[in-house]
Amino acid sequence: MNQDLHSTIYPKRGISPAAAGTDNTAYVSQIIDRLGFDSLEFLILIGANTDADATFAVLFEDGDDPALSDHAAVDDAQLLGTEALAGFTAANDDNKVKKIGYVGSKRYCRVTITPSGNNSGNIYIAGVWLLGHPREMPTANPPA
């Protein structure tokens, strides 16, 4: 069975790979515009963390303003998975990928990952937005 996933998804930068985080500074994703797509997923790529006490909480926000000046936390009923399941700890989640989906109706979304207890370690975190169910296919390759 050949199924074409390639033409039906559109990845966008969420959180760029960067130098290892060594403190409790939040990681804030790019704001994603859902125009032209009916589904949305955020993928969190987690590297190794050398601080065994660190935890990372995930917050998913949405709104209708392109700058998200009207942002609000997304109700759990509009998420696929939970923010708690997308969160992670240094003790259990090194070198894993987490995901959280959105089924709400707002056009713009962002994710914030907030560390606590990341005082003496290093961690690499990156994120990817994955738009799906495009209204026009195939999606552009490479993505813009």
C-alpha positions in Angstrom: 0.0 0.0 0.0 1.5 3.3 -1.0 0.2 6.3 0.8 1.4 9.8 0.0 2.1 11.6 3.3 4.7 13.9 1.6 2.1 15.9 -0.4 -0.3 16.3 2.5 2.0 17.8 5.2 3.8 21.1 5.5 6.5 21.4 8.2 7.4 24.8 9.5 10.1 26.0 11.9 8.8 26.0 15.5 11.9 26.3 17.7 15.2 26.5 16.0 18.1 24.4 17.2 20.4 26.5 19.3 23.1 26.4 21.9 22.2 24.2 24.9 19.9 25.8 27.4 21.6 26.1 30.8 19.0 27.9 32.8 15.2 28.4 33.2 14.7 30.6 30.2 11.5 29.7 28.4 11.6 28.4 24.8 8.9 30.2 22.8 8.0 28.8 19.4 7.4 30.8 16.2 3.7 31.8 15.8 2.2 29.5 13.2 -0.5 30.6 10.7 -3.0 27.8 10.0 -4.4 29.5 6.9 -5.1 26.8 4.3 -4.7 23.8 6.6 -7.2 22.0 8.7 -4.9 20.2 11.2 -1.9 21.1 13.3 0.7 19.3 15.4 3.7 20.5 17.3 6.7 18.2 17.6 9.2 18.7 20.4 12.7 17.3 19.8 14.6 16.7 23.0 18.3 16.2 23.4 20.2 14.8 26.4 19.9 16.9 29.6 22.7 16.8 32.1 20.6 18.3 34.9 18.7 15.4 36.6 16.2 17.7 38.4 15.0 19.7 35.4 11.3 19.6 34.3 9.8 21.2 31.3 6.2 22.4 31.2 4.4 22.9 27.9 1.8 25.7 27.2 -0.2 25.8 24.0 -1.8 29.2 23.1 -4.0 30.4 20.3 -5.6 33.6 19.0 -6.9 35.5 16.0 -4.2 38.2 15.9 -1.1 37.5 13.8 1.1 38.7 16.7 -1.0 36.8 19.3 -1.8 40.0 21.2 -5.1 38.2 22.0 -3.4 34.9 23.1 -5.1 32.6 25.5 -4.3 29.2 26.8 -6.0 26.5 24.7 -8.7 24.5 26.4 -7.8 20.9 26.9 -10.8 19.8 24.7 -9.1 21.5 21.7 -5.8 19.6 22.2 -4.9 16.1 21.0 -2.9 14.8 23.8 -2.3 17.0 26.8 0.2 19.7 27.7 1.3 17.4 30.6 2.0 14.5 28.1 4.0 16.9 25.9 6.0 18.1 28.9 9.2 16.2 29.9 11.8 15.7 32.5 15.6 15.3 32.3 15.3 12.1 34.3 13.0 10.2 31.9 12.9 11.9 28.5 16.4 12.4 27.1 16.6 12.1 23.3 12.9 11.7 22.7 10.2 13.4 20.6 7.0 14.6 22.1 3.9 15.8 20.3 0.7 17.8 20.9 -2.1 18.4 18.4 -4.6 21.2 18.0 -8.2 20.9 16.8 -9.4 24.4 17.7 -10.6 27.1 15.4 -8.2 29.9 15.9 -5.9 30.9 13.1 -2.6 31.5 15.0 -0.9 29.3 17.6 2.3 29.1 19.6 3.9 26.8 22.1 6.0 27.8 25.1 8.2 25.3 26.9 9.2 26.5 30.4 12.0 24.8 32.3 12.3 24.7 36.0 15.3 23.3 38.0 17.5 23.5 34.9 20.2 25.2 36.9 23.4 23.2 36.3 22.7 21.2 33.1 22.6 21.6 29.4 19.7 20.6 27.1 19.1 21.0 23.4 15.5 21.6 22.4 14.0 22.2 19.0 10.4 22.2 17.7 8.6 21.7 14.4 5.1 22.7 13.4 3.4 20.2 11.2 0.5 21.5 9.2 -1.8 18.9 7.6 -5.0 18.4 5.7 -4.2 21.2 3.2 -7.0 22.8 1.2 -4.7 22.6 -1.8 -2.5 19.7 -2.7 0.3 18.9 -3.2 2.0 21.1 -0.6 5.1 23.0 -1.7 8.5 21.2 -1.7 10.6 22.5 -0.2 8.4 24.3 2.3 8.7 28.1 2.2 
